[in-house]
Amino acid sequence: MKIVDLRSDTVTKPSPEMWEFMKSMGNSRLGDDVMGEDPTVNELEEKAAKLIGKEAALFVSSGTQGNLVLLLSQTRPGDEILLEELSHIYGHEVGSAARIGGLMIRTYPSNKGVPSFDYLQSLIRDKEDIHEPPSSLLCTENTHNYHGGTIISIDVLKRMKDFASNNNLKFHLDGARIFNAAIGLNVPVSEITKHADSVMFCLSKGLSCPVGSIVAGSKEIIIKARKFRKMLGGGMRQAGILAAFGLIALEPKWIKRLDEDHRNAKLLAQGLKSFNLPIRVHPTDTNIVIIELLEKVRALKIITALNKAGILAFNISKQKIRFVTHYGITEDDINYSIEQIGLILREKL
Ligand SMILES: Cc1ncc(COP(=O)(O)O)c(C=O)c1O
């Protein structure tokens, strides 16, 4: 049976070029990264920092670890941080900010990641009030996963940064899929990231590396992040073997490839819209397509039927199904998926 895996861009595997480069490396390109001596990791960190437009960067094992070390580096236990209510940090990182960082979390609602600035202002604690915890950090997510891979515009990011500065907050960007945002907006990634104090992005999603994320910011933040990474057990030794994939992933050609995923996502969304069934297809900015079932059929029931037909997807709520396009998914796969999804939705709805 043909399988089309649209659950996530985390299922991607490295390209032949990545393998080639990794296999060509000898021991001279490896060292103990905890001692700062792995030349390949050092090269990746320098390349990433330059691309993102920050003073320094650090290779970490995952996006979850990356977000956490950046939160820990810019806050103190007991601080309050502002997270969007559907953000990955709030809902899908096992509560680490509270458990490990001792942080108070306040969520804000949004229109696809875009906050109301009046509402945000109402969440800022009064510094003069002896009872209140200090507000210390604002977070955003771009692209926004659970809103359907939506892009938060540069103008909104700039306003968020100004808001943060005016209220003495640090501004953190969970940019797990920041290159999707850059390709979607057709701007250099640094035009987006320059508005944040700290940025995390993933190598292991659309960029299709097997493991790893990057955190970036000022030298001061990254020195702290390195220490917190060690505390969390994330100090890897000859990690150049993994960083090698990242060096190829950050080449312009590979970043531009994301456009292919965006085209496939749009094709899928158009196909789903043409069904004339009780579903709502959310707007598709990048590589994520969300459909909402408008009748009381559970997403899980549809997903189970889709799985049996070889189309793999995720339910992100009781009524919403998420499809993600990525490296390895072709236009033919998408046309086949549209056909299969149509058959199943017509049968079940
Ligand atoms: C927006 C966002 N942030 C962070 C992460 C965490 O990345 P990881 O799975 O590498 O821990 C994800 C993973 O899907 C994500 O979508």
The ligand as an SDF file (V2000), in Angstrom:
LIG
                    3D

 16 16  0  0  0  0  0  0  0  0999 V2000
    6.4900   25.7220   16.9720 C   0  0  0  0  0  0  0  0  0  0  0  0
    7.2960   24.6290   17.5720 C   0  0  0  0  0  0  0  0  0  0  0  0
    8.1750   24.9280   18.5260 N   0  0  0  0  0  0  0  0  0  0  0  0
    8.9450   23.9900   19.0880 C   0  0  0  0  0  0  0  0  0  0  0  0
    8.8590   22.6710   18.6910 C   0  0  0  0  0  0  0  0  0  0  0  0
    9.6950   21.6390   19.4030 C   0  0  0  0  0  0  0  0  0  0  0  0
   10.6370   21.0120   18.5930 O   0  0  0  0  0  0  0  0  0  0  0  0
   11.1800   19.5640   18.9620 P   0  0  0  0  0  0  0  0  0  0  0  0
   10.1580   18.5860   18.4970 O   0  0  0  0  0  0  0  0  0  0  0  0
   12.4700   19.4660   18.2010 O   0  0  0  0  0  0  0  0  0  0  0  0
   11.3960   19.5040   20.4260 O   0  0  0  0  0  0  0  0  0  0  0  0
    7.9450   22.3160   17.6940 C   0  0  0  0  0  0  0  0  0  0  0  0
    7.8310   20.9130   17.2730 C   0  0  0  0  0  0  0  0  0  0  0  0
    6.9360   20.5260   16.5420 O   0  0  0  0  0  0  0  0  0  0  0  0
    7.1390   23.3220   17.1220 C   0  0  0  0  0  0  0  0  0  0  0  0
    6.2360   23.0460   16.1820 O   0  0  0  0  0  0  0  0  0  0  0  0
  1  2  1  0
  2  3  1  0
  2 15  2  0
  3  4  2  0
  4  5  1  0
  5  6  1  0
  5 12  2  0
  6  7  1  0
  7  8  1  0
  8  9  2  0
  8 10  1  0
  8 11  1  0
 12 13  1  0
 12 15  1  0
 13 14  2  0
 15 16  1  0
M  END
$$$$
